[in-house]
Amino acid sequence: MEKTKKAIQEVYLMLKNREVNPCGSFDNAGRFWGREEEFLKNIRTPSRAFPYSHMSALRTKKYVKFINQKYQCLNKEMILKHI
């Protein structure tokens, strides 16, 4: 359990420091759309005024914990594979 907490913290810091980027794509208007629909259902839809709302949500520790729980990750590499 302690090893998993450490892995979650490491991945969160990597996302925060932009060492890795969440999966998603940009549209022609420059809005970022994340791929994890289940996690993003309660996050505001990207708009021209807030084009990075999904990206901001996908850089949180809450998201890393969600990925860890959804895919039953055992280490940092497994979490990164699903980010």
C-alpha positions in Angstrom: 0.0 0.0 0.0 2.8 2.4 0.9 4.5 1.6 -2.4 1.3 2.4 -4.3 0.9 5.8 -2.5 4.5 6.6 -3.5 3.8 5.7 -7.1 0.7 7.9 -7.2 2.6 10.8 -5.7 5.4 10.4 -8.2 3.1 10.3 -11.2 1.1 13.2 -9.9 4.3 15.3 -9.6 5.3 14.2 -13.1 2.0 15.5 -14.5 2.2 18.7 -12.4 5.7 19.4 -13.6 4.7 18.5 -17.2 7.2 15.7 -17.5 4.4 13.6 -18.9 1.1 14.6 -20.5 -2.4 13.2 -20.2 -3.9 11.4 -23.2 -6.2 13.5 -25.3 -6.2 15.6 -28.4 -6.7 19.2 -29.6 -9.4 20.3 -32.0 -9.1 23.0 -34.6 -10.1 25.7 -32.0 -7.3 24.7 -29.7 -9.4 23.0 -27.1 -8.0 19.9 -25.3 -10.3 16.9 -25.1 -9.3 14.2 -22.7 -9.9 10.5 -23.4 -11.0 9.3 -20.0 -14.8 10.0 -20.4 -15.7 8.2 -17.2 -13.5 10.6 -15.1 -14.4 13.7 -17.1 -18.2 13.4 -17.0 -18.5 16.0 -14.2 -15.8 18.3 -15.6 -16.8 21.4 -17.6 -16.7 20.9 -21.4 -13.7 22.7 -23.0 -14.7 26.0 -24.6 -12.9 28.8 -26.3 -12.9 30.6 -22.9 -11.6 27.5 -21.0 -9.8 25.4 -23.6 -7.8 23.4 -21.0 -10.5 22.4 -18.5 -10.0 18.7 -19.3 -6.2 19.0 -19.2 -6.3 20.6 -15.8 -8.5 17.9 -14.5 -6.3 15.2 -15.9 -3.2 16.7 -14.0 -4.7 16.2 -10.6 -3.9 13.6 -7.9 -7.6 12.6 -7.9 -7.2 11.5 -11.6 -4.0 9.5 -10.8 -5.8 7.7 -8.0 -8.8 7.1 -10.3 -6.4 5.5 -12.9 -4.7 3.4 -10.2 -8.0 2.1 -8.9 -9.6 1.5 -12.3 -6.6 -0.5 -13.7 -5.4 -2.0 -10.4 -1.9 -0.6 -11.0 1.0 -2.0 -8.9 3.7 0.5 -9.7 4.5 3.8 -11.4 5.2 2.3 -14.8 1.7 0.7 -14.9 0.1 4.0 -13.9 2.0 5.9 -16.6 0.9 3.3 -19.2 -2.7 4.3 -18.6 -2.3 8.0 -18.2 
